[in-house]
Amino acid sequence: MAWGSALLHRSLMMISRLTASPCNQGRRDAGDGTDHSQLCLEIEKLSNKFDKRQDDMLNSVLKQVNTGLEQNVAFRKQNDALLKHNDAFKKQNEAGRTHYRSKRLFFSSVPMWMPWPFSE
């Protein structure tokens, strides 16, 4: 798990602990004999819905992070391939320059003012 997603997961877990239902601690009455079990059940249902939504959001974020990491790996591979192509083109270009320079050196040794032998 990536560092950012672990931090997000830990933060969401802290939030879920803070929002835990007070009915989970075994108190189902207000101390005066009034039964709050139905209210506790409703709170429990809402808490479960909240936890499910929270888990869904966390899973969605983790999927997005994983997709981003996979894209990053793909872009790095593509970049490496482009760098190899660039190196090959540089070598090809340098070979062409060397060939051109050898021809240019030959023709530059002949002065341009010298008449061509076949001219009239």
N, CA, C and O atoms as CSV, one atom per row, in Angstrom:
chain,resi,resn,atom,element,x,y,z
A,1,MET,N,N,0.864,-1.174,0.000
A,1,MET,CA,C,0.000,0.000,0.000
A,1,MET,C,C,0.905,1.230,0.000
A,1,MET,O,O,1.867,1.288,0.766
A,2,ALA,N,N,0.617,2.178,-0.821
A,2,ALA,CA,C,1.423,3.389,-0.919
A,2,ALA,C,C,1.295,4.220,0.353
A,2,ALA,O,O,0.319,4.101,1.093
A,3,TRP,N,N,2.294,5.060,0.593
A,3,TRP,CA,C,2.327,5.858,1.811
A,3,TRP,C,C,1.100,6.740,1.937
A,3,TRP,O,O,0.499,6.807,3.010
A,4,GLY,N,N,0.713,7.421,0.860
A,4,GLY,CA,C,-0.443,8.317,0.899
A,4,GLY,C,C,-1.735,7.585,1.195
A,4,GLY,O,O,-2.573,8.075,1.951
A,5,SER,N,N,-1.901,6.405,0.599
A,5,SER,CA,C,-3.131,5.654,0.838
A,5,SER,C,C,-3.149,5.081,2.253
A,5,SER,O,O,-4.220,4.953,2.846
A,6,ALA,N,N,-1.982,4.732,2.808
A,6,ALA,CA,C,-1.932,4.244,4.191
A,6,ALA,C,C,-2.313,5.358,5.156
A,6,ALA,O,O,-3.022,5.125,6.135
A,7,LEU,N,N,-1.843,6.561,4.876
A,7,LEU,CA,C,-2.191,7.708,5.715
A,7,LEU,C,C,-3.685,7.993,5.642
A,7,LEU,O,O,-4.315,8.268,6.664
A,8,LEU,N,N,-4.251,7.930,4.455
A,8,LEU,CA,C,-5.686,8.143,4.288
A,8,LEU,C,C,-6.474,7.071,5.032
A,8,LEU,O,O,-7.458,7.376,5.705
A,9,HIS,N,N,-6.047,5.824,4.912
A,9,HIS,CA,C,-6.731,4.724,5.593
A,9,HIS,C,C,-6.686,4.931,7.107
A,9,HIS,O,O,-7.696,4.749,7.787
A,10,ARG,N,N,-5.531,5.307,7.633
A,10,ARG,CA,C,-5.395,5.530,9.069
A,10,ARG,C,C,-6.284,6.680,9.521
A,10,ARG,O,O,-6.899,6.602,10.584
A,11,SER,N,N,-6.362,7.745,8.732
A,11,SER,CA,C,-7.214,8.888,9.077
A,11,SER,C,C,-8.682,8.490,9.103
A,11,SER,O,O,-9.417,8.882,10.010
A,12,LEU,N,N,-9.109,7.719,8.118
A,12,LEU,CA,C,-10.504,7.283,8.080
A,12,LEU,C,C,-10.829,6.345,9.236
A,12,LEU,O,O,-11.940,6.371,9.766
A,13,MET,N,N,-9.869,5.521,9.625
A,13,MET,CA,C,-10.097,4.632,10.767
A,13,MET,C,C,-10.237,5.437,12.058
A,13,MET,O,O,-11.038,5.084,12.923
A,14,MET,N,N,-9.464,6.514,12.192
A,14,MET,CA,C,-9.585,7.368,13.375
A,14,MET,C,C,-10.956,8.033,13.409
A,14,MET,O,O,-11.568,8.147,14.471
A,15,ILE,N,N,-11.435,8.468,12.253
A,15,ILE,CA,C,-12.760,9.093,12.181
A,15,ILE,C,C,-13.830,8.090,12.586
A,15,ILE,O,O,-14.759,8.434,13.317
A,16,SER,N,N,-13.707,6.850,12.116
A,16,SER,CA,C,-14.732,5.859,12.451
A,16,SER,C,C,-14.718,5.545,13.945
A,16,SER,O,O,-15.773,5.266,14.515
A,17,ARG,N,N,-13.546,5.584,14.598
A,17,ARG,CA,C,-13.510,5.367,16.044
A,17,ARG,C,C,-14.162,6.521,16.787
A,17,ARG,O,O,-14.830,6.316,17.801
A,18,LEU,N,N,-13.969,7.734,16.282
A,18,LEU,CA,C,-14.563,8.899,16.937
A,18,LEU,C,C,-16.080,8.915,16.797
A,18,LEU,O,O,-16.788,9.410,17.674
A,19,THR,N,N,-16.570,8.375,15.694
A,19,THR,CA,C,-18.015,8.403,15.448
A,19,THR,C,C,-18.693,7.106,15.865
A,19,THR,O,O,-19.827,6.847,15.461
A,20,ALA,N,N,-18.015,6.280,16.674
A,20,ALA,CA,C,-18.608,5.008,17.105
A,20,ALA,C,C,-19.850,5.274,17.947
A,20,ALA,O,O,-19.949,6.283,18.646
A,21,SER,N,N,-20.775,4.357,17.859
A,21,SER,CA,C,-22.057,4.498,18.550
A,21,SER,C,C,-21.886,4.362,20.061
A,21,SER,O,O,-21.175,3.465,20.513
A,22,PRO,N,N,-22.517,5.226,20.852
A,22,PRO,CA,C,-22.431,5.099,22.310
A,22,PRO,C,C,-23.136,3.845,22.817
A,22,PRO,O,O,-22.902,3.420,23.948
A,23,CYS,N,N,-23.984,3.258,22.004
A,23,CYS,CA,C,-24.708,2.056,22.416
A,23,CYS,C,C,-23.802,0.832,22.404
A,23,CYS,O,O,-24.165,-0.208,22.954
A,24,ASN,N,N,-22.633,0.938,21.790
A,24,ASN,CA,C,-21.726,-0.201,21.744
A,24,ASN,C,C,-21.117,-0.499,23.105
A,24,ASN,O,O,-20.515,-1.557,23.291
A,25,GLN,N,N,-21.260,0.406,24.053
A,25,GLN,CA,C,-20.633,0.228,25.354
A,25,GLN,C,C,-21.552,-0.497,26.330
A,25,GLN,O,O,-21.238,-0.575,27.517
A,26,GLY,N,N,-22.655,-1.016,25.871
A,26,GLY,CA,C,-23.520,-1.831,26.698
A,26,GLY,C,C,-24.623,-1.065,27.422
A,26,GLY,O,O,-25.485,-1.689,28.041
A,27,ARG,N,N,-24.623,0.245,27.365
A,27,ARG,CA,C,-25.680,1.025,28.024
A,27,ARG,C,C,-26.858,1.143,27.093
A,27,ARG,O,O,-26.755,1.724,26.012
A,28,ARG,N,N,-27.967,0.597,27.506
A,28,ARG,CA,C,-29.167,0.684,26.684
A,28,ARG,C,C,-30.288,1.416,27.411
A,28,ARG,O,O,-31.409,1.496,26.909
A,29,ASP,N,N,-29.989,1.947,28.583
A,29,ASP,CA,C,-31.004,2.756,29.270
A,29,ASP,C,C,-30.361,4.043,29.768
A,29,ASP,O,O,-29.138,4.158,29.834
A,30,ALA,N,N,-31.179,4.977,30.105
A,30,ALA,CA,C,-30.692,6.286,30.522
A,30,ALA,C,C,-30.427,6.341,32.020
A,30,ALA,O,O,-30.153,7.414,32.558
A,31,GLY,N,N,-30.504,5.220,32.687
A,31,GLY,CA,C,-30.303,5.195,34.123
A,31,GLY,C,C,-31.604,5.327,34.894
A,31,GLY,O,O,-31.641,5.081,36.099
A,32,ASP,N,N,-32.657,5.706,34.217
A,32,ASP,CA,C,-33.954,5.870,34.888
A,32,ASP,C,C,-34.911,4.738,34.531
A,32,ASP,O,O,-36.112,4.827,34.785
A,33,GLY,N,N,-34.369,3.669,33.938
A,33,GLY,CA,C,-35.201,2.526,33.610
A,33,GLY,C,C,-35.802,2.590,32.222
A,33,GLY,O,O,-36.435,1.628,31.787
A,34,THR,N,N,-35.622,3.698,31.510
A,34,THR,CA,C,-36.156,3.825,30.157
A,34,THR,C,C,-35.297,2.997,29.208
A,34,THR,O,O,-34.071,3.111,29.202
A,35,ASP,N,N,-35.944,2.175,28.420
A,35,ASP,CA,C,-35.223,1.313,27.479
A,35,ASP,C,C,-34.995,2.080,26.175
A,35,ASP,O,O,-35.933,2.554,25.534
A,36,HIS,N,N,-33.752,2.183,25.816
A,36,HIS,CA,C,-33.390,2.879,24.573
A,36,HIS,C,C,-32.873,1.898,23.528
A,36,HIS,O,O,-32.140,2.292,22.621
A,37,SER,N,N,-33.242,0.645,23.643
A,37,SER,CA,C,-32.700,-0.356,22.728
A,37,SER,C,C,-33.107,-0.089,21.282
A,37,SER,O,O,-32.312,-0.311,20.368
A,38,GLN,N,N,-34.336,0.387,21.061
A,38,GLN,CA,C,-34.762,0.688,19.685
A,38,GLN,C,C,-33.938,1.842,19.116
A,38,GLN,O,O,-33.509,1.813,17.963
A,39,LEU,N,N,-33.729,2.854,19.951
A,39,LEU,CA,C,-32.907,3.989,19.523
A,39,LEU,C,C,-31.479,3.529,19.237
A,39,LEU,O,O,-30.863,3.957,18.261
A,40,CYS,N,N,-30.962,2.654,20.099
A,40,CYS,CA,C,-29.612,2.135,19.880
A,40,CYS,C,C,-29.533,1.319,18.594
A,40,CYS,O,O,-28.526,1.371,17.889
A,41,LEU,N,N,-30.585,0.568,18.283
A,41,LEU,CA,C,-30.606,-0.194,17.030
A,41,LEU,C,C,-30.590,0.738,15.822
A,41,LEU,O,O,-29.894,0.482,14.839
A,42,GLU,N,N,-31.360,1.820,15.902
A,42,GLU,CA,C,-31.370,2.796,14.804
A,42,GLU,C,C,-29.997,3.451,14.652
A,42,GLU,O,O,-29.494,3.635,13.543
A,43,ILE,N,N,-29.405,3.800,15.803
A,43,ILE,CA,C,-28.059,4.392,15.756
A,43,ILE,C,C,-27.079,3.393,15.159
A,43,ILE,O,O,-26.217,3.765,14.363
A,44,GLU,N,N,-27.206,2.141,15.536
A,44,GLU,CA,C,-26.329,1.091,15.006
A,44,GLU,C,C,-26.490,0.959,13.489
A,44,GLU,O,O,-25.500,0.832,12.768
A,45,LYS,N,N,-27.735,0.987,13.004
A,45,LYS,CA,C,-27.987,0.902,11.560
A,45,LYS,C,C,-27.344,2.073,10.827
A,45,LYS,O,O,-26.679,1.895,9.807
A,46,LEU,N,N,-27.555,3.283,11.368
A,46,LEU,CA,C,-26.966,4.464,10.734
A,46,LEU,C,C,-25.443,4.396,10.763
A,46,LEU,O,O,-24.776,4.769,9.799
A,47,SER,N,N,-24.907,3.918,11.871
A,47,SER,CA,C,-23.458,3.781,11.982
A,47,SER,C,C,-22.923,2.791,10.956
A,47,SER,O,O,-21.880,3.021,10.344
A,48,ASN,N,N,-23.649,1.685,10.771
A,48,ASN,CA,C,-23.234,0.695,9.771
A,48,ASN,C,C,-23.295,1.268,8.361
A,48,ASN,O,O,-22.414,1.010,7.541
A,49,LYS,N,N,-24.357,2.060,8.078
A,49,LYS,CA,C,-24.450,2.710,6.765
A,49,LYS,C,C,-23.278,3.660,6.564
A,49,LYS,O,O,-22.665,3.705,5.497
A,50,PHE,N,N,-22.981,4.423,7.622
A,50,PHE,CA,C,-21.864,5.364,7.543
A,50,PHE,C,C,-20.556,4.610,7.311
A,50,PHE,O,O,-19.743,5.012,6.479
A,51,ASP,N,N,-20.355,3.511,8.051
A,51,ASP,CA,C,-19.138,2.715,7.888
A,51,ASP,C,C,-19.039,2.141,6.480
A,51,ASP,O,O,-17.958,2.101,5.894
A,52,LYS,N,N,-20.186,1.692,5.934
A,52,LYS,CA,C,-20.171,1.133,4.578
A,52,LYS,C,C,-19.826,2.217,3.560
A,52,LYS,O,O,-19.024,1.991,2.654
A,53,ARG,N,N,-20.431,3.388,3.712
A,53,ARG,CA,C,-20.112,4.491,2.794
A,53,ARG,C,C,-18.645,4.883,2.917
A,53,ARG,O,O,-17.969,5.156,1.925
A,54,GLN,N,N,-18.171,4.903,4.159
A,54,GLN,CA,C,-16.779,5.249,4.400
A,54,GLN,C,C,-15.850,4.215,3.751
A,54,GLN,O,O,-14.851,4.576,3.130
A,55,ASP,N,N,-16.182,2.947,3.898
A,55,ASP,CA,C,-15.392,1.890,3.264
A,55,ASP,C,C,-15.443,2.003,1.744
A,55,ASP,O,O,-14.432,1.814,1.068
A,56,ASP,N,N,-16.620,2.311,1.213
A,56,ASP,CA,C,-16.752,2.484,-0.239
A,56,ASP,C,C,-15.892,3.645,-0.730
A,56,ASP,O,O,-15.220,3.545,-1.757
A,57,MET,N,N,-15.921,4.749,0.019
A,57,MET,CA,C,-15.100,5.902,-0.369
A,57,MET,C,C,-13.620,5.549,-0.290
A,57,MET,O,O,-12.848,5.906,-1.180
A,58,LEU,N,N,-13.225,4.855,0.764
A,58,LEU,CA,C,-11.832,4.450,0.911
A,58,LEU,C,C,-11.415,3.536,-0.235
A,58,LEU,O,O,-10.342,3.710,-0.811
A,59,ASN,N,N,-12.255,2.569,-0.564
A,59,ASN,CA,C,-11.942,1.667,-1.676
A,59,ASN,C,C,-11.839,2.423,-2.991
A,59,ASN,O,O,-10.972,2.131,-3.815
A,60,SER,N,N,-12.724,3.394,-3.187
A,60,SER,CA,C,-12.678,4.202,-4.404
A,60,SER,C,C,-11.374,4.990,-4.482
A,60,SER,O,O,-10.732,5.044,-5.531
A,61,VAL,N,N,-10.994,5.593,-3.372
A,61,VAL,CA,C,-9.745,6.363,-3.349
A,61,VAL,C,C,-8.554,5.445,-3.588
A,61,VAL,O,O,-7.639,5.796,-4.333
A,62,LEU,N,N,-8.560,4.274,-2.962
A,62,LEU,CA,C,-7.457,3.332,-3.159
A,62,LEU,C,C,-7.370,2.871,-4.610
A,62,LEU,O,O,-6.274,2.714,-5.147
A,63,LYS,N,N,-8.524,2.653,-5.247
A,63,LYS,CA,C,-8.522,2.282,-6.664
A,63,LYS,C,C,-7.929,3.406,-7.508
A,63,LYS,O,O,-7.147,3.155,-8.424
A,64,GLN,N,N,-8.305,4.648,-7.195
A,64,GLN,CA,C,-7.771,5.785,-7.941
A,64,GLN,C,C,-6.267,5.913,-7.738
A,64,GLN,O,O,-5.532,6.197,-8.684
A,65,VAL,N,N,-5.812,5.705,-6.507
A,65,VAL,CA,C,-4.373,5.771,-6.234
A,65,VAL,C,C,-3.648,4.674,-7.002
A,65,VAL,O,O,-2.610,4.924,-7.616
A,66,ASN,N,N,-4.195,3.457,-6.969
A,66,ASN,CA,C,-3.567,2.351,-7.697
A,66,ASN,C,C,-3.551,2.605,-9.197
A,66,ASN,O,O,-2.565,2.305,-9.870
A,67,THR,N,N,-4.639,3.156,-9.719
A,67,THR,CA,C,-4.685,3.494,-11.144
A,67,THR,C,C,-3.620,4.537,-11.474
A,67,THR,O,O,-2.930,4.436,-12.488
A,68,GLY,N,N,-3.498,5.532,-10.611
A,68,GLY,CA,C,-2.470,6.554,-10.816
A,68,GLY,C,C,-1.071,5.968,-10.785
A,68,GLY,O,O,-0.223,6.343,-11.595
A,69,LEU,N,N,-0.822,5.052,-9.859
A,69,LEU,CA,C,0.493,4.411,-9.789
A,69,LEU,C,C,0.762,3.556,-11.022
A,69,LEU,O,O,1.878,3.546,-11.542
A,70,GLU,N,N,-0.258,2.839,-11.491
A,70,GLU,CA,C,-0.094,2.026,-12.700
A,70,GLU,C,C,0.185,2.912,-13.911
A,70,GLU,O,O,1.019,2.578,-14.752
A,71,GLN,N,N,-0.517,4.042,-13.995
A,71,GLN,CA,C,-0.267,4.971,-15.101
A,71,GLN,C,C,1.144,5.530,-15.012
A,71,GLN,O,O,1.812,5.707,-16.031
A,72,ASN,N,N,1.598,5.806,-13.797
A,72,ASN,CA,C,2.946,6.322,-13.617
A,72,ASN,C,C,3.980,5.309,-14.105
A,72,ASN,O,O,4.952,5.678,-14.765
A,73,VAL,N,N,3.772,4.041,-13.781
A,73,VAL,CA,C,4.686,2.991,-14.240
A,73,VAL,C,C,4.669,2.912,-15.768
A,73,VAL,O,O,5.717,2.787,-16.401
A,74,ALA,N,N,3.473,2.986,-16.351
A,74,ALA,CA,C,3.359,2.933,-17.818
A,74,ALA,C,C,4.059,4.130,-18.459
A,74,ALA,O,O,4.744,3.981,-19.472
A,75,PHE,N,N,3.889,5.316,-17.872
A,75,PHE,CA,C,4.548,6.505,-18.417
A,75,PHE,C,C,6.066,6.398,-18.297
A,75,PHE,O,O,6.789,6.834,-19.193
A,76,ARG,N,N,6.550,5.825,-17.205
A,76,ARG,CA,C,7.999,5.645,-17.052
A,76,ARG,C,C,8.541,4.692,-18.119
A,76,ARG,O,O,9.598,4.939,-18.700
A,77,LYS,N,N,7.807,3.597,-18.375
A,77,LYS,CA,C,8.236,2.658,-19.413
A,77,LYS,C,C,8.244,3.336,-20.779
A,77,LYS,O,O,9.170,3.159,-21.571
A,78,GLN,N,N,7.195,4.117,-21.040
A,78,GLN,CA,C,7.115,4.830,-22.311
A,78,GLN,C,C,8.262,5.831,-22.427
A,78,GLN,O,O,8.864,5.974,-23.491
A,79,ASN,N,N,8.562,6.520,-21.334
A,79,ASN,CA,C,9.650,7.486,-21.330
A,79,ASN,C,C,10.984,6.791,-21.594
A,79,ASN,O,O,11.806,7.301,-22.355
A,80,ASP,N,N,11.206,5.628,-20.969
A,80,ASP,CA,C,12.444,4.884,-21.205
A,80,ASP,C,C,12.570,4.481,-22.669
A,80,ASP,O,O,13.651,4.573,-23.252
A,81,ALA,N,N,11.467,4.037,-23.260
A,81,ALA,CA,C,11.494,3.658,-24.679
A,81,ALA,C,C,11.802,4.868,-25.559
A,81,ALA,O,O,12.569,4.765,-26.516
A,82,LEU,N,N,11.203,6.010,-25.234
A,82,LEU,CA,C,11.466,7.220,-26.015
A,82,LEU,C,C,12.918,7.670,-25.877
A,82,LEU,O,O,13.517,8.145,-26.841
A,83,LEU,N,N,13.477,7.523,-24.692
A,83,LEU,CA,C,14.887,7.876,-24.504
A,83,LEU,C,C,15.789,6.969,-25.335
A,83,LEU,O,O,16.781,7.432,-25.898
A,84,LYS,N,N,15.453,5.674,-25.418
A,84,LYS,CA,C,16.236,4.754,-26.245
A,84,LYS,C,C,16.140,5.142,-27.719
A,84,LYS,O,O,17.142,5.131,-28.435
A,85,HIS,N,N,14.928,5.485,-28.172
A,85,HIS,CA,C,14.754,5.929,-29.565
A,85,HIS,C,C,15.552,7.203,-29.808
A,85,HIS,O,O,16.193,7.351,-30.848
A,86,ASN,N,N,15.513,8.109,-28.862
A,86,ASN,CA,C,16.248,9.362,-29.002
A,86,ASN,C,C,17.749,9.090,-29.115
A,86,ASN,O,O,18.427,9.707,-29.936
A,87,ASP,N,N,18.268,8.179,-28.302
A,87,ASP,CA,C,19.688,7.835,-28.386
A,87,ASP,C,C,20.024,7.234,-29.748
A,87,ASP,O,O,21.068,7.539,-30.325
A,88,ALA,N,N,19.139,6.381,-30.257
A,88,ALA,CA,C,19.374,5.778,-31.573
A,88,ALA,C,C,19.379,6.852,-32.665
A,88,ALA,O,O,20.219,6.818,-33.565
A,89,PHE,N,N,18.447,7.800,-32.588
A,89,PHE,CA,C,18.415,8.879,-33.579
A,89,PHE,C,C,19.651,9.768,-33.473
A,89,PHE,O,O,20.166,10.237,-34.488
A,90,LYS,N,N,20.128,10.001,-32.256
A,90,LYS,CA,C,21.347,10.798,-32.087
A,90,LYS,C,C,22.541,10.104,-32.734
A,90,LYS,O,O,23.353,10.744,-33.402
A,91,LYS,N,N,22.644,8.783,-32.530
A,91,LYS,CA,C,23.745,8.031,-33.138
A,91,LYS,C,C,23.645,8.069,-34.656
A,91,LYS,O,O,24.647,8.243,-35.350
A,92,GLN,N,N,22.427,7.904,-35.166
A,92,GLN,CA,C,22.213,7.935,-36.612
A,92,GLN,C,C,22.562,9.320,-37.161
A,92,GLN,O,O,23.198,9.436,-38.209
A,93,ASN,N,N,22.152,10.348,-36.460
A,93,ASN,CA,C,22.434,11.712,-36.882
A,93,ASN,C,C,23.937,11.977,-36.869
A,93,ASN,O,O,24.466,12.601,-37.790
A,94,GLU,N,N,24.621,11.510,-35.836
A,94,GLU,CA,C,26.068,11.714,-35.753
A,94,GLU,C,C,26.783,10.973,-36.879
A,94,GLU,O,O,27.748,11.484,-37.446
A,95,ALA,N,N,26.309,9.763,-37.203
A,95,ALA,CA,C,26.903,9.014,-38.316
A,95,ALA,C,C,26.700,9.769,-39.629
A,95,ALA,O,O,27.610,9.824,-40.457
A,96,GLY,N,N,25.526,10.345,-39.825
A,96,GLY,CA,C,25.265,11.130,-41.029
A,96,GLY,C,C,26.127,12.379,-41.092
A,96,GLY,O,O,26.601,12.752,-42.165
A,97,ARG,N,N,26.331,13.020,-39.966
A,97,ARG,CA,C,27.189,14.213,-39.938
A,97,ARG,C,C,28.629,13.857,-40.284
A,97,ARG,O,O,29.294,14.590,-41.016
A,98,THR,N,N,29.105,12.743,-39.764
A,98,THR,CA,C,30.476,12.324,-40.050
A,98,THR,C,C,30.632,12.054,-41.540
A,98,THR,O,O,31.632,12.450,-42.141
A,99,HIS,N,N,29.662,11.390,-42.137
A,99,HIS,CA,C,29.699,11.109,-43.569
A,99,HIS,C,C,29.668,12.421,-44.363
A,99,HIS,O,O,30.426,12.582,-45.318
A,100,TYR,N,N,28.807,13.343,-43.977
A,100,TYR,CA,C,28.690,14.625,-44.671
A,100,TYR,C,C,29.979,15.427,-44.527
A,100,TYR,O,O,30.428,16.054,-45.486
A,101,ARG,N,N,30.574,15.412,-43.340
A,101,ARG,CA,C,31.823,16.155,-43.122
A,101,ARG,C,C,32.937,15.624,-44.013
A,101,ARG,O,O,33.721,16.407,-44.547
A,102,SER,N,N,33.020,14.320,-44.182
A,102,SER,CA,C,34.087,13.760,-45.014
A,102,SER,C,C,33.924,14.218,-46.461
A,102,SER,O,O,34.920,14.507,-47.124
A,103,LYS,N,N,32.692,14.291,-46.965
A,103,LYS,CA,C,32.467,14.777,-48.330
A,103,LYS,C,C,32.755,16.265,-48.414
A,103,LYS,O,O,33.351,16.733,-49.384
A,104,ARG,N,N,32.337,17.006,-47.402
A,104,ARG,CA,C,32.527,18.448,-47.410
A,104,ARG,C,C,34.012,18.792,-47.362
A,104,ARG,O,O,34.450,19.742,-48.011
A,105,LEU,N,N,34.782,18.035,-46.604
A,105,LEU,CA,C,36.217,18.302,-46.530
A,105,LEU,C,C,36.889,18.088,-47.882
A,105,LEU,O,O,37.808,18.822,-48.243
A,106,PHE,N,N,36.432,17.082,-48.632
A,106,PHE,CA,C,37.015,16.844,-49.942
A,106,PHE,C,C,36.732,18.019,-50.875
A,106,PHE,O,O,37.645,18.525,-51.527
A,107,PHE,N,N,35.476,18.454,-50.943
A,107,PHE,CA,C,35.124,19.528,-51.865
A,107,PHE,C,C,35.632,20.880,-51.386
A,107,PHE,O,O,35.839,21.774,-52.207
A,108,SER,N,N,35.836,21.054,-50.113
A,108,SER,CA,C,36.327,22.348,-49.643
A,108,SER,C,C,37.817,22.506,-49.916
A,108,SER,O,O,38.338,23.618,-49.841
A,109,SER,N,N,38.512,21.417,-50.232
A,109,SER,CA,C,39.939,21.532,-50.543
A,109,SER,C,C,40.160,22.087,-51.952
A,109,SER,O,O,41.262,22.537,-52.267
A,110,VAL,N,N,39.139,22.062,-52.794
A,110,VAL,CA,C,39.243,22.619,-54.144
A,110,VAL,C,C,38.785,24.072,-54.077
A,110,VAL,O,O,37.646,24.326,-53.683
A,111,PRO,N,N,39.629,25.036,-54.446
A,111,PRO,CA,C,39.211,26.445,-54.382
A,111,PRO,C,C,38.061,26.715,-55.354
A,111,PRO,O,O,38.028,26.172,-56.459
A,112,MET,N,N,37.136,27.543,-54.936
A,112,MET,CA,C,35.972,27.842,-55.761
A,112,MET,C,C,36.322,28.754,-56.940
A,112,MET,O,O,35.601,28.748,-57.938
A,113,TRP,N,N,37.389,29.525,-56.862
A,113,TRP,CA,C,37.743,30.420,-57.958
A,113,TRP,C,C,38.419,29.691,-59.100
A,113,TRP,O,O,38.565,30.230,-60.197
A,114,MET,N,N,38.836,28.449,-58.832
A,114,MET,CA,C,39.527,27.698,-59.863
A,114,MET,C,C,38.525,27.305,-60.947
A,114,MET,O,O,37.465,26.762,-60.634
A,115,PRO,N,N,38.838,27.566,-62.200
A,115,PRO,CA,C,37.895,27.224,-63.269
A,115,PRO,C,C,37.766,25.709,-63.431
A,115,PRO,O,O,38.696,24.937,-63.196
A,116,TRP,N,N,36.610,25.350,-63.828
A,116,TRP,CA,C,36.342,23.938,-64.077
A,116,TRP,C,C,37.070,23.541,-65.354
A,116,TRP,O,O,37.049,24.302,-66.322
A,117,PRO,N,N,37.702,22.394,-65.390
A,117,PRO,CA,C,38.518,22.051,-66.565
A,117,PRO,C,C,37.721,21.928,-67.855
A,117,PRO,O,O,38.295,22.036,-68.938
A,118,PHE,N,N,36.428,21.707,-67.770
A,118,PHE,CA,C,35.654,21.534,-68.991
A,118,PHE,C,C,34.974,22.813,-69.442
A,118,PHE,O,O,34.203,22.803,-70.402
A,119,SER,N,N,35.248,23.897,-68.767
A,119,SER,CA,C,34.586,25.141,-69.171
A,119,SER,C,C,35.319,25.757,-70.352
A,119,SER,O,O,36.483,25.432,-70.587
A,120,GLU,N,N,34.682,26.616,-71.081
A,120,GLU,CA,C,35.254,27.215,-72.290
A,120,GLU,C,C,36.082,28.402,-72.016
A,120,GLU,O,O,36.624,29.005,-72.943
